[in-house]
Amino acid sequence: MDNEKEAEVKRTLGIRSWRNLSKDKVIKFAAMMPDLGTEVRLEQFPAFKDLAKNSVDSAKKAHESTLSANEKSQEHFHQASQQHREALTNDLSRDDLSWEQRQFLHERFQQNVGQEFQKDSESKQFLERGLRTLTVSAGAAIALGAVFVGARIMGESKDSPEGSLES
């Protein structure tokens, strides 16, 4: 890419130097990739690789923190549910209860089990969404790397005599 085109790209991105390329400018830069020369793309590959790795690492740390908080919340809920069932079991063991009172306690017991099942299902859905987000982040980083590597391979094949079909 000539210096004029490179300067235009930098102006468009609002940066003075390629070292000033920030996370928020990455998507804009990626959209401009077809207009950039191979040299510029290759020059920026280490910065993009580091940015992608840091983004995936940050997403992973956030996901791990969320998993830990979710696990603690689940443990508290299950412990409270278990204590509630134990109290209901103790009440059910009393001999002086009427049929209606026993029926009420049985219904409460079933409600408790249903609530715990629902909480467990919600937790699994929550974990699935988090894993999906992490997977998309990693996939985007890999795709971005592939764009740069592909540009490098294409650039090398254009420059080398082996890349031509002439004999």
DRENPA-3360 file (N, C-alpha, C; in nm, 2 decimals, always signed):
BEGIN
1 = MDNEKEAE = +0.09/-0.12/+0.00/+0.00/+0.00/+0.00/+0.09/+0.12/+0.00 ~ +0.05/+0.22/-0.08/+0.13/+0.34/-0.08/+0.11/+0.42/+0.04 ~ +0.20/+0.52/+0.06/+0.20/+0.60/+0.18/+0.07/+0.68/+0.19 ~ +0.02/+0.73/+0.08/-0.10/+0.81/+0.08/-0.22/+0.73/+0.12 ~ -0.23/+0.60/+0.07/-0.34/+0.52/+0.12/-0.33/+0.48/+0.26 ~ -0.21/+0.45/+0.31/-0.19/+0.42/+0.45/-0.23/+0.54/+0.54 ~ -0.19/+0.66/+0.50/-0.22/+0.78/+0.58/-0.37/+0.80/+0.58 ~ -0.44/+0.77/+0.47/-0.59/+0.78/+0.46/-0.65/+0.69/+0.56;
9 = VKRTLGIR = -0.60/+0.56/+0.56/-0.66/+0.46/+0.66/-0.64/+0.51/+0.80 ~ -0.52/+0.56/+0.83/-0.49/+0.61/+0.97/-0.59/+0.72/+1.00 ~ -0.61/+0.82/+0.91/-0.70/+0.93/+0.93/-0.84/+0.88/+0.96 ~ -0.88/+0.78/+0.88/-1.02/+0.73/+0.89/-1.03/+0.66/+1.03 ~ -0.93/+0.59/+1.07/-0.94/+0.53/+1.21/-0.91/+0.63/+1.32 ~ -0.86/+0.75/+1.29/-0.84/+0.84/+1.39/-0.71/+0.81/+1.48 ~ -0.61/+0.76/+1.41/-0.49/+0.72/+1.48/-0.37/+0.79/+1.41 ~ -0.26/+0.81/+1.48/-0.14/+0.87/+1.43/-0.05/+0.76/+1.38;
17 = SWRNLSKD = -0.04/+0.65/+1.45/+0.05/+0.55/+1.42/-0.03/+0.41/+1.44 ~ +0.03/+0.31/+1.38/-0.04/+0.18/+1.39/-0.03/+0.13/+1.54 ~ +0.07/+0.18/+1.62/+0.08/+0.15/+1.76/-0.04/+0.20/+1.84 ~ -0.12/+0.30/+1.78/-0.23/+0.35/+1.85/-0.36/+0.28/+1.82 ~ -0.35/+0.17/+1.75/-0.47/+0.09/+1.71/-0.52/+0.02/+1.83 ~ -0.64/+0.07/+1.88/-0.70/+0.02/+2.01/-0.81/-0.09/+1.98 ~ -0.86/-0.15/+2.08/-0.96/-0.25/+2.07/-1.08/-0.20/+2.00 ~ -1.12/-0.08/+2.03/-1.25/-0.03/+1.96/-1.23/+0.00/+1.81;
25 = KVIKFAAM = -1.10/+0.02/+1.77/-1.07/+0.04/+1.63/-1.05/-0.09/+1.55 ~ -1.04/-0.20/+1.62/-1.01/-0.33/+1.55/-1.12/-0.36/+1.45 ~ -1.25/-0.35/+1.48/-1.35/-0.39/+1.39/-1.35/-0.30/+1.27 ~ -1.33/-0.17/+1.29/-1.33/-0.08/+1.18/-1.21/-0.11/+1.09 ~ -1.10/-0.14/+1.15/-0.98/-0.18/+1.08/-1.00/-0.31/+1.00 ~ -1.06/-0.40/+1.06/-1.09/-0.53/+0.99/-1.18/-0.51/+0.87 ~ -1.27/-0.42/+0.88/-1.36/-0.39/+0.77/-1.28/-0.32/+0.65 ~ -1.18/-0.26/+0.69/-1.10/-0.19/+0.58/-0.99/-0.28/+0.52;
33 = MPDLGTEV = -0.98/-0.40/+0.58/-0.87/-0.49/+0.54/-0.86/-0.51/+0.38 ~ -0.96/-0.53/+0.31/-0.95/-0.55/+0.16/-0.87/-0.43/+0.10 ~ -0.88/-0.31/+0.16/-0.82/-0.19/+0.10/-0.67/-0.18/+0.14 ~ -0.63/-0.26/+0.23/-0.49/-0.25/+0.28/-0.39/-0.34/+0.21 ~ -0.27/-0.29/+0.20/-0.17/-0.37/+0.14/-0.12/-0.48/+0.24 ~ -0.06/-0.58/+0.18/-0.01/-0.70/+0.25/+0.09/-0.65/+0.36 ~ +0.17/-0.56/+0.33/+0.27/-0.51/+0.43/+0.21/-0.46/+0.55 ~ +0.10/-0.38/+0.54/+0.03/-0.32/+0.65/-0.03/-0.43/+0.73;
41 = RLEQFPAF = -0.10/-0.52/+0.67/-0.16/-0.63/+0.74/-0.06/-0.71/+0.82 ~ +0.05/-0.75/+0.75/+0.15/-0.83/+0.82/+0.22/-0.75/+0.94 ~ +0.23/-0.62/+0.91/+0.29/-0.54/+1.02/+0.21/-0.54/+1.14 ~ +0.08/-0.54/+1.12/-0.02/-0.53/+1.23/-0.05/-0.67/+1.29 ~ -0.01/-0.78/+1.23/-0.05/-0.91/+1.28/-0.01/-0.94/+1.43 ~ +0.11/-0.91/+1.47/+0.14/-0.93/+1.61/+0.05/-0.85/+1.70 ~ +0.02/-0.73/+1.67/-0.07/-0.65/+1.75/-0.21/-0.71/+1.76 ~ -0.26/-0.76/+1.65/-0.39/-0.82/+1.64/-0.39/-0.95/+1.72;
49 = KDLAKNSV = -0.28/-1.03/+1.70/-0.27/-1.16/+1.77/-0.27/-1.13/+1.92 ~ -0.20/-1.03/+1.97/-0.20/-1.00/+2.11/-0.33/-0.95/+2.16 ~ -0.39/-0.87/+2.08/-0.53/-0.82/+2.11/-0.63/-0.93/+2.12 ~ -0.62/-1.02/+2.02/-0.72/-1.14/+2.02/-0.69/-1.23/+2.14 ~ -0.56/-1.25/+2.17/-0.53/-1.34/+2.29/-0.58/-1.27/+2.42 ~ -0.55/-1.14/+2.43/-0.59/-1.07/+2.55/-0.74/-1.07/+2.57 ~ -0.81/-1.05/+2.46/-0.96/-1.05/+2.46/-1.01/-1.19/+2.50 ~ -0.96/-1.30/+2.45/-1.00/-1.43/+2.49/-0.96/-1.46/+2.63;
57 = DSAKKAHE = -0.84/-1.42/+2.68/-0.81/-1.44/+2.82/-0.90/-1.36/+2.91 ~ -0.93/-1.24/+2.87/-1.03/-1.16/+2.95/-1.16/-1.22/+2.96 ~ -1.21/-1.27/+2.85/-1.34/-1.34/+2.85/-1.34/-1.47/+2.93 ~ -1.22/-1.54/+2.92/-1.21/-1.66/+3.00/-1.21/-1.63/+3.15 ~ -1.14/-1.53/+3.19/-1.13/-1.49/+3.33/-1.27/-1.45/+3.38 ~ -1.34/-1.37/+3.30/-1.48/-1.33/+3.34/-1.57/-1.45/+3.35 ~ -1.56/-1.54/+3.26/-1.64/-1.66/+3.26/-1.61/-1.75/+3.38 ~ -1.48/-1.76/+3.42/-1.44/-1.84/+3.54/-1.50/-1.77/+3.66;
65 = STLSANEK = -1.49/-1.64/+3.67/-1.54/-1.57/+3.78/-1.70/-1.59/+3.80 ~ -1.76/-1.58/+3.68/-1.91/-1.60/+3.68/-1.94/-1.74/+3.72 ~ -1.86/-1.84/+3.67/-1.89/-1.98/+3.71/-1.87/-2.00/+3.86 ~ -1.77/-1.94/+3.92/-1.75/-1.95/+4.06/-1.87/-1.89/+4.14 ~ -1.91/-1.77/+4.10/-2.02/-1.70/+4.17/-2.15/-1.78/+4.15 ~ -2.17/-1.84/+4.03/-2.29/-1.92/+4.01/-2.29/-2.05/+4.10 ~ -2.17/-2.11/+4.11/-2.16/-2.23/+4.19/-2.19/-2.20/+4.34 ~ -2.14/-2.09/+4.39/-2.17/-2.05/+4.53/-2.32/-2.03/+4.55;
73 = SQEHFHQA = -2.38/-1.96/+4.45/-2.52/-1.93/+4.46/-2.60/-2.06/+4.46 ~ -2.56/-2.15/+4.37/-2.63/-2.28/+4.36/-2.62/-2.36/+4.49 ~ -2.50/-2.36/+4.55/-2.48/-2.43/+4.67/-2.57/-2.37/+4.78 ~ -2.58/-2.24/+4.79/-2.66/-2.18/+4.90/-2.81/-2.22/+4.87 ~ -2.85/-2.21/+4.75/-2.99/-2.24/+4.72/-3.02/-2.39/+4.75 ~ -2.94/-2.48/+4.71/-2.96/-2.62/+4.74/-2.95/-2.65/+4.89 ~ -2.87/-2.59/+4.96/-2.86/-2.61/+5.10/-2.99/-2.56/+5.17 ~ -3.04/-2.44/+5.13/-3.16/-2.39/+5.18/-3.28/-2.48/+5.15;
81 = SQQHREAL = -3.28/-2.53/+5.02/-3.39/-2.62/+4.98/-3.39/-2.75/+5.06 ~ -3.27/-2.80/+5.09/-3.25/-2.93/+5.17/-3.30/-2.90/+5.31 ~ -3.27/-2.79/+5.37/-3.31/-2.76/+5.50/-3.46/-2.75/+5.51 ~ -3.52/-2.69/+5.41/-3.67/-2.68/+5.40/-3.73/-2.82/+5.39 ~ -3.68/-2.90/+5.31/-3.73/-3.04/+5.30/-3.72/-3.12/+5.43 ~ -3.61/-3.10/+5.50/-3.59/-3.16/+5.63/-3.69/-3.11/+5.73 ~ -3.72/-2.98/+5.73/-3.83/-2.93/+5.82/-3.96/-2.99/+5.78 ~ -3.99/-3.00/+5.65/-4.12/-3.06/+5.61/-4.13/-3.20/+5.65;
89 = TNDLSRDD = -4.02/-3.28/+5.63/-4.01/-3.42/+5.67/-4.04/-3.43/+5.82 ~ -3.98/-3.35/+5.90/-4.00/-3.35/+6.04/-4.15/-3.32/+6.08 ~ -4.21/-3.22/+6.01/-4.35/-3.19/+6.03/-4.44/-3.31/+5.99 ~ -4.40/-3.38/+5.88/-4.48/-3.49/+5.83/-4.47/-3.61/+5.92 ~ -4.37/-3.62/+6.00/-4.35/-3.73/+6.10/-4.44/-3.72/+6.22 ~ -4.50/-3.61/+6.24/-4.59/-3.59/+6.36/-4.72/-3.67/+6.34 ~ -4.76/-3.72/+6.45/-4.88/-3.81/+6.45/-5.01/-3.73/+6.46 ~ -5.01/-3.61/+6.51/-5.13/-3.53/+6.53/-5.18/-3.45/+6.41;
97 = LSWEQRQF = -5.13/-3.48/+6.29/-5.17/-3.40/+6.17/-5.29/-3.46/+6.11 ~ -5.38/-3.37/+6.06/-5.50/-3.42/+5.99/-5.45/-3.45/+5.84 ~ -5.55/-3.52/+5.77/-5.52/-3.55/+5.63/-5.49/-3.43/+5.55 ~ -5.57/-3.32/+5.57/-5.55/-3.19/+5.50/-5.41/-3.13/+5.52 ~ -5.37/-3.14/+5.65/-5.24/-3.08/+5.69/-5.13/-3.16/+5.62 ~ -5.14/-3.30/+5.62/-5.04/-3.38/+5.55/-5.04/-3.35/+5.40 ~ -5.16/-3.34/+5.34/-5.17/-3.31/+5.20/-5.10/-3.17/+5.17 ~ -5.12/-3.07/+5.26/-5.05/-2.94/+5.24/-4.90/-2.96/+5.25;
105 = LHERFQQN = -4.85/-3.03/+5.34/-4.71/-3.05/+5.36/-4.65/-3.12/+5.24 ~ -4.72/-3.22/+5.19/-4.67/-3.30/+5.07/-4.67/-3.20/+4.95 ~ -4.76/-3.12/+4.94/-4.76/-3.02/+4.82/-4.65/-2.92/+4.84 ~ -4.62/-2.88/+4.96/-4.50/-2.79/+4.98/-4.37/-2.86/+4.95 ~ -4.37/-2.99/+4.98/-4.25/-3.07/+4.96/-4.23/-3.08/+4.80 ~ -4.33/-3.11/+4.73/-4.33/-3.11/+4.58/-4.29/-2.98/+4.52 ~ -4.34/-2.87/+4.58/-4.31/-2.74/+4.53/-4.16/-2.71/+4.55 ~ -4.10/-2.75/+4.67/-3.96/-2.74/+4.70/-3.88/-2.81/+4.59;
113 = VGQEFQKD = -3.91/-2.93/+4.57/-3.84/-3.01/+4.47/-3.85/-2.95/+4.33 ~ -3.96/-2.90/+4.30/-3.98/-2.84/+4.17/-3.90/-2.71/+4.15 ~ -3.89/-2.63/+4.26/-3.81/-2.51/+4.26/-3.67/-2.54/+4.24 ~ -3.62/-2.65/+4.31/-3.48/-2.68/+4.30/-3.45/-2.73/+4.16 ~ -3.54/-2.81/+4.10/-3.52/-2.85/+3.96/-3.52/-2.73/+3.87 ~ -3.61/-2.64/+3.89/-3.61/-2.52/+3.80/-3.48/-2.44/+3.82 ~ -3.43/-2.42/+3.94/-3.31/-2.35/+3.96/-3.19/-2.42/+3.89 ~ -3.19/-2.55/+3.90/-3.08/-2.63/+3.84/-3.09/-2.61/+3.68;
121 = SESKQFLE = -3.21/-2.61/+3.63/-3.22/-2.59/+3.48/-3.18/-2.45/+3.44 ~ -3.22/-2.35/+3.52/-3.18/-2.21/+3.49/-3.02/-2.20/+3.49 ~ -2.96/-2.26/+3.59/-2.82/-2.26/+3.60/-2.75/-2.32/+3.48 ~ -2.80/-2.43/+3.44/-2.74/-2.50/+3.32/-2.76/-2.41/+3.19 ~ -2.87/-2.35/+3.18/-2.89/-2.26/+3.06/-2.80/-2.14/+3.07 ~ -2.78/-2.09/+3.19/-2.69/-1.98/+3.22/-2.54/-2.01/+3.18 ~ -2.50/-2.13/+3.22/-2.37/-2.18/+3.19/-2.35/-2.20/+3.04 ~ -2.45/-2.25/+2.98/-2.45/-2.28/+2.83/-2.43/-2.15/+2.76;
129 = RGLRTLTV = -2.50/-2.04/+2.80/-2.49/-1.91/+2.74/-2.35/-1.85/+2.76 ~ -2.29/-1.87/+2.88/-2.16/-1.82/+2.90/-2.06/-1.90/+2.82 ~ -2.07/-2.03/+2.81/-1.98/-2.10/+2.73/-1.99/-2.07/+2.58 ~ -2.11/-2.04/+2.53/-2.13/-2.00/+2.40/-2.06/-1.87/+2.37 ~ -2.07/-1.77/+2.46/-2.01/-1.64/+2.45/-1.86/-1.66/+2.44 ~ -1.80/-1.74/+2.53/-1.66/-1.77/+2.53/-1.61/-1.83/+2.40 ~ -1.69/-1.92/+2.35/-1.66/-1.99/+2.22/-1.66/-1.90/+2.11 ~ -1.76/-1.81/+2.10/-1.77/-1.71/+2.00/-1.65/-1.62/+2.00;
137 = SAGAAIAL = -1.61/-1.57/+2.12/-1.49/-1.49/+2.14/-1.37/-1.56/+2.08 ~ -1.35/-1.68/+2.12/-1.23/-1.76/+2.07/-1.24/-1.77/+1.92 ~ -1.36/-1.80/+1.87/-1.37/-1.82/+1.73/-1.34/-1.69/+1.65 ~ -1.38/-1.58/+1.70/-1.36/-1.45/+1.64/-1.21/-1.43/+1.64 ~ -1.14/-1.46/+1.75/-0.99/-1.44/+1.75/-0.92/-1.53/+1.65 ~ -0.97/-1.65/+1.64/-0.91/-1.74/+1.54/-0.94/-1.70/+1.40 ~ -1.06/-1.65/+1.37/-1.09/-1.60/+1.24/-1.01/-1.48/+1.20 ~ -0.99/-1.39/+1.30/-0.91/-1.27/+1.27/-0.77/-1.32/+1.24;
145 = GAVFVGAR = -0.72/-1.41/+1.31/-0.58/-1.46/+1.28/-0.57/-1.53/+1.15 ~ -0.68/-1.60/+1.11/-0.68/-1.66/+0.98/-0.68/-1.56/+0.87 ~ -0.75/-1.45/+0.89/-0.75/-1.34/+0.79/-0.61/-1.29/+0.76 ~ -0.54/-1.27/+0.87/-0.40/-1.22/+0.86/-0.31/-1.32/+0.80 ~ -0.32/-1.45/+0.84/-0.23/-1.55/+0.79/-0.26/-1.57/+0.64 ~ -0.39/-1.57/+0.61/-0.43/-1.58/+0.47/-0.38/-1.47/+0.38 ~ -0.38/-1.35/+0.44/-0.32/-1.24/+0.36/-0.17/-1.26/+0.34 ~ -0.10/-1.31/+0.44/+0.04/-1.33/+0.43/+0.07/-1.44/+0.32;
153 = IMGESKDS = +0.00/-1.55/+0.33/+0.02/-1.65/+0.23/-0.01/-1.60/+0.09 ~ -0.12/-1.53/+0.07/-0.15/-1.47/-0.06/-0.05/-1.38/-0.10 ~ +0.00/-1.29/-0.01/+0.11/-1.20/-0.05/+0.24/-1.27/-0.09 ~ +0.27/-1.37/-0.02/+0.39/-1.45/-0.05/+0.38/-1.52/-0.18 ~ +0.26/-1.57/-0.21/+0.24/-1.64/-0.34/+0.25/-1.55/-0.46 ~ +0.20/-1.42/-0.44/+0.21/-1.32/-0.55/+0.35/-1.28/-0.57 ~ +0.44/-1.28/-0.47/+0.57/-1.23/-0.48/+0.67/-1.34/-0.53 ~ +0.63/-1.47/-0.51/+0.73/-1.58/-0.54/+0.70/-1.63/-0.68;
161 = PEGSLES = +0.81/-1.67/-0.75/+0.79/-1.73/-0.89/+0.72/-1.86/-0.88 ~ +0.73/-1.94/-0.77/+0.66/-2.06/-0.76/+0.51/-2.05/-0.76 ~ +0.46/-1.93/-0.72/+0.32/-1.90/-0.71/+0.25/-1.87/-0.85 ~ +0.34/-1.85/-0.95/+0.28/-1.83/-1.08/+0.26/-1.96/-1.16 ~ +0.17/-1.95/-1.25/+0.14/-2.07/-1.33/+0.23/-2.08/-1.45 ~ +0.32/-1.98/-1.48/+0.40/-1.98/-1.59/+0.52/-2.07/-1.57 ~ +0.56/-2.14/-1.68/+0.68/-2.23/-1.67/+0.79/-2.18/-1.75;
% end
